[in-house]
Structure formats: structure tokens, C-alpha cells
Amino acid sequence: MVSDLTDEHLMIAHIAGDKKAFSELVRRYGPILSGMARRQVRLPELARDIVQQTFLQVHRARNDFRVGAQLKPWVLTIATNLIREHFRRTKRRPETSYEALNAEYPSVEPMVEPVDFAGIQSRALEVQRLNDALVKLPESQRLVIELHWIQGYPFAEVAQMVGASVSAVKVRAHRGYRKLRTLIDEERAG
Amino acid sequence: MRNVPDEVVTGRLERHIYISEVSMSPNKEAAIGGKDPEFEAPYPEQIPLSEDELQTLISDVESELRQERGGFSYLRCLPSSLRVGLGLGVSALVVAVVSIWLPRTDLSEVFLARLLIILGVLGILLGASVWYGLHPLHRPPLPRGYDKLLVVVSLVSLVVLAYWPLAIPMPSKPDDWGHAVPCLFMGTLFGLPVYLVLRLLDRGGRPIAAFLAAASAALAANGALALFCDNTSIGHVLRGHASVGFLFVGTLVLWRVVVGQLLER
């Protein structure tokens, strides 16, 4: 059963020619990459295109994958580079039409006292505010926060993925988190 | 003064930020960003993908993978080191073929050191252009702007090399367009296989790769022309040799502009 294999074994099976292995990888990484792409580029169609391009690049680069390496950082680096290329090509910050993404969240009544951080996961409005704030960050800070906070990688690995020094990544993260806090507070203040 | 690890210090401002953050948190990893309890919690929600969306994605990706089979598509799937080797190999082959079958008439009399310096400069730039152009996306990105700079430096070097004969007096030869066009044609002919192979080796995803391939083709073509043509007058080399680079890159720029405008409509 391909579903019992680890990501790395699936990749090796794909390299060996197992067609089902790559579909299983798409099943596992599709949601992760879709979330990442939508948070970065906002427009669902564009995000879908980036996700497809990422899988295509994973396939094309399969012979560069080394046994013993971890697949997830490898895939996320490809996605990160494609997102950066997108912004480089369009020479602008992400599209500011937040409605496209926010429309996908269930509508809720505004909370009177949205200060309970522990319960944030269940609050669509908070998520919406957070996504709105994230998209206002500069691309470099947003990517670092995506990889550090959302994907859960330590700074050393984030630095490798974005091709910067650990100190530079920490500074970007610091500034990003600080700005994120300010933006969220401003949103909450109304 | 706290003892701050070197790797986290990039400047006075950053040092100040780091020190102020460290003083608030004992955990260095969480020092930046970890202070705020909201950002210590897991990200509140991963954007879900419905089963239908997932199935559509899987079928779309499978469809793209089917199109990848056959033709020359296997070339872009080769390991990166092999792709770079092939790119450089084809360039070297073009130069070697010209030097063996189409050598300039005065090759035995030419000042060897001068020729080697020209070929060396072109070779170094060619190596960098091919390596940059075929840089895979699963590796950390190269410094931003270096790739564009490399294209510009390659073109400028072709012009600078045209003035190189000034260092050693050479017999004056005609430098009009009539004598330059055959070299421009042959240079384009020498550069085309290099450009085509590099495009086939490219995995896509980086638009600048096409310009680096064009620059590489121009460099290889100029290397071949240095062995093919015995006319070293500045006007001729500028019109007939260096112009190959501007022809390759200029055509690509024009193509992108025209196609870009058509797509926008």
C-alpha cells in the first residue's frame, strides 16, 4: 500500500517508476502547498497554478533527490522559489483582493471581545484578520513567517530554503512578527 | 553587554533588536517571534482542500506528467550536474568543431596567448551563465539580480573583447557591414545549437533562464568566431561577432515584449 510509505519512500518509488506513488504525494502535499500558495499569492487560480508547477518541478527534479534527504523541505523550497519568481515577474506585492480567499471561510458574527488567543483556531474572523495581515507583509518577511511559523521549520532550515543567512532570516522574522502584531492590533481596534 | 552569537549579528540595528529580544526570552530559537503568545501557538488554520479539489489537482498533475513523457523531455529530468555538464559540453563541441573543420586561415600564425585569453574570458562567463541558467529550483535561490547582471556582463564583455586587438597591432582588414554579415550569420549558426540544447535542459519556472541561455549561446558563438574568422579589426568584431550576442538577447527581449502584450490583450 502506497499510503503506508513515508514521503521519502514514495519519492523513491516514483523515481523507480511507480505511478501511484506520485499521486499519493500530491494527495499529501496538495493541501500543504495550496494553503501556502493561497496565503502568499491570494488568488485561488494563481495559487492552484503554483501548486501544479511545484509538483511538475518535483517530478522534473526527481533525479536530483538523494536517498536520506527529507522530502518536505525539498518540496517547500521549490514552492518558495516559484512564489518568489511569481512576485519577481509581476514586480508587485500580492493581489490585495482579500475577498477571494476570505470568501472561502464561513461567515461568522464579529466577536465582541476577541482577545482569547487560545481559542483562535476556531475563530474564522481571527483567521481572516491574520490572513489579511499576513498579505500586507513584504514578500521576504511573509515567506519566512510561512516557513517558520506555519510550516514549523527552525530558522536554520528556513535560512537554507530561502537562501539567506540565519541571522538575516531571524531579523526578517522579527520584523515580520512585529509588523504582524501591529496590523492585527489595528484590525482589532477597528 | 550580553554575549551574542556572531551568526545572529548582522549590524548595529539587528544586534540591538536581538539583544532586546534575548533579554526577554531565555529560548534563543524563540527569541524572535516567540515572545508574542499568539505566534507561539500553532497557525490557527490550514486552508482546507476539499476531496473534489484534491482529485482535480491529482488529475491535473497526472495530465501534466503524461505530457512530460517522450521527445526531449528526459533531458530536463537529468541530474543537475549532468545538465550543466551537457550544456558546457555542447558549447565546447561547437568551438571544437569550428577549430577542427572551419579554422581561420592564419590560425598557425596567430598570437596564441591573446587567443587563449579571449577564449578563457568567454569560457569563464559561459560556465557561469550555464550554471546560473540551469540552477535547480529545489536549491536555495541565488542572490537576486546576479543573473541579470551576468547577462549584461556577458554582452559588455563581447564589446570589450572587440577592442582587445588594440593591445597588439594587427593588419588592417575591412570592417564594413558587407564583411560583417557573413560572420553574423555564422555566429548565429554556431550559437543556435547551444541555445536550443540549453532550453531543452531547462526545467522551467525561471524566466531569466532563457536570457542566460541566449547569453551562453552568444559567448560560445564568439568563441567559435574567434577561431573561425581572421579579421580582428574592431569595427568588424563589433559588427560581425559581438552583435551575435545582441541579436540573441535582443530577439528574446522583443519576443517577450510582443508575446507579453498579446497575452495582456
HADDOCK unambig.tbl for C-alpha pairs under 7 A between the chains (distance, minus, plus):
assign (segid A and resid 23 and name CA) (segid B and resid 58 and name CA) 6.07 0.50 0.50
assign (segid A and resid 26 and name CA) (segid B and resid 58 and name CA) 6.14 0.50 0.50
assign (segid A and resid 27 and name CA) (segid B and resid 54 and name CA) 6.66 0.50 0.50
assign (segid A and resid 30 and name CA) (segid B and resid 54 and name CA) 6.90 0.50 0.50
assign (segid A and resid 31 and name CA) (segid B and resid 48 and name CA) 6.35 0.50 0.50
assign (segid A and resid 31 and name CA) (segid B and resid 49 and name CA) 5.52 0.50 0.50
assign (segid A and resid 35 and name CA) (segid B and resid 46 and name CA) 6.02 0.50 0.50
assign (segid A and resid 35 and name CA) (segid B and resid 47 and name CA) 4.86 0.50 0.50
assign (segid A and resid 52 and name CA) (segid B and resid 61 and name CA) 6.10 0.50 0.50
assign (segid A and resid 55 and name CA) (segid B and resid 61 and name CA) 6.97 0.50 0.50
assign (segid A and resid 56 and name CA) (segid B and resid 65 and name CA) 6.98 0.50 0.50
assign (segid A and resid 60 and name CA) (segid B and resid 76 and name CA) 6.56 0.50 0.50
assign (segid A and resid 60 and name CA) (segid B and resid 77 and name CA) 4.62 0.50 0.50
assign (segid A and resid 60 and name CA) (segid B and resid 203 and name CA) 6.66 0.50 0.50
assign (segid A and resid 61 and name CA) (segid B and resid 77 and name CA) 5.82 0.50 0.50
assign (segid A and resid 63 and name CA) (segid B and resid 77 and name CA) 6.59 0.50 0.50
assign (segid A and resid 63 and name CA) (segid B and resid 78 and name CA) 6.16 0.50 0.50
assign (segid A and resid 63 and name CA) (segid B and resid 79 and name CA) 5.20 0.50 0.50
assign (segid A and resid 64 and name CA) (segid B and resid 79 and name CA) 5.06 0.50 0.50
assign (segid A and resid 64 and name CA) (segid B and resid 80 and name CA) 6.60 0.50 0.50
assign (segid A and resid 74 and name CA) (segid B and resid 138 and name CA) 5.69 0.50 0.50
assign (segid A and resid 75 and name CA) (segid B and resid 138 and name CA) 6.94 0.50 0.50
assign (segid A and resid 77 and name CA) (segid B and resid 138 and name CA) 5.41 0.50 0.50
assign (segid A and resid 77 and name CA) (segid B and resid 139 and name CA) 6.88 0.50 0.50
assign (segid A and resid 77 and name CA) (segid B and resid 140 and name CA) 6.93 0.50 0.50
assign (segid A and resid 78 and name CA) (segid B and resid 137 and name CA) 5.11 0.50 0.50
assign (segid A and resid 78 and name CA) (segid B and resid 138 and name CA) 4.72 0.50 0.50
assign (segid A and resid 81 and name CA) (segid B and resid 137 and name CA) 6.19 0.50 0.50
assign (segid A and resid 81 and name CA) (segid B and resid 141 and name CA) 6.79 0.50 0.50
assign (segid A and resid 82 and name CA) (segid B and resid 205 and name CA) 6.46 0.50 0.50
assign (segid A and resid 85 and name CA) (segid B and resid 206 and name CA) 6.58 0.50 0.50
assign (segid A and resid 117 and name CA) (segid B and resid 38 and name CA) 5.92 0.50 0.50
assign (segid A and resid 120 and name CA) (segid B and resid 44 and name CA) 6.13 0.50 0.50
assign (segid A and resid 121 and name CA) (segid B and resid 44 and name CA) 4.24 0.50 0.50
assign (segid A and resid 121 and name CA) (segid B and resid 45 and name CA) 6.08 0.50 0.50
assign (segid A and resid 127 and name CA) (segid B and resid 44 and name CA) 6.59 0.50 0.50
assign (segid A and resid 127 and name CA) (segid B and resid 45 and name CA) 6.92 0.50 0.50
assign (segid A and resid 149 and name CA) (segid B and resid 43 and name CA) 6.66 0.50 0.50
assign (segid A and resid 150 and name CA) (segid B and resid 43 and name CA) 5.29 0.50 0.50
assign (segid A and resid 160 and name CA) (segid B and resid 140 and name CA) 6.07 0.50 0.50
assign (segid A and resid 161 and name CA) (segid B and resid 140 and name CA) 5.27 0.50 0.50
assign (segid A and resid 162 and name CA) (segid B and resid 140 and name CA) 5.59 0.50 0.50
assign (segid A and resid 162 and name CA) (segid B and resid 141 and name CA) 6.50 0.50 0.50
assign (segid A and resid 163 and name CA) (segid B and resid 140 and name CA) 4.41 0.50 0.50
assign (segid A and resid 163 and name CA) (segid B and resid 141 and name CA) 5.36 0.50 0.50
assign (segid A and resid 163 and name CA) (segid B and resid 142 and name CA) 6.93 0.50 0.50
assign (segid A and resid 166 and name CA) (segid B and resid 7 and name CA) 6.86 0.50 0.50
assign (segid A and resid 166 and name CA) (segid B and resid 8 and name CA) 6.77 0.50 0.50
assign (segid A and resid 167 and name CA) (segid B and resid 7 and name CA) 5.73 0.50 0.50
assign (segid A and resid 167 and name CA) (segid B and resid 8 and name CA) 4.08 0.50 0.50
assign (segid A and resid 167 and name CA) (segid B and resid 9 and name CA) 6.22 0.50 0.50
assign (segid A and resid 167 and name CA) (segid B and resid 10 and name CA) 6.53 0.50 0.50
assign (segid A and resid 170 and name CA) (segid B and resid 32 and name CA) 6.59 0.50 0.50
assign (segid A and resid 171 and name CA) (segid B and resid 14 and name CA) 6.53 0.50 0.50
assign (segid A and resid 173 and name CA) (segid B and resid 32 and name CA) 6.77 0.50 0.50
assign (segid A and resid 173 and name CA) (segid B and resid 33 and name CA) 6.59 0.50 0.50
assign (segid A and resid 174 and name CA) (segid B and resid 32 and name CA) 4.94 0.50 0.50
assign (segid A and resid 174 and name CA) (segid B and resid 33 and name CA) 5.49 0.50 0.50
assign (segid A and resid 177 and name CA) (segid B and resid 33 and name CA) 5.48 0.50 0.50
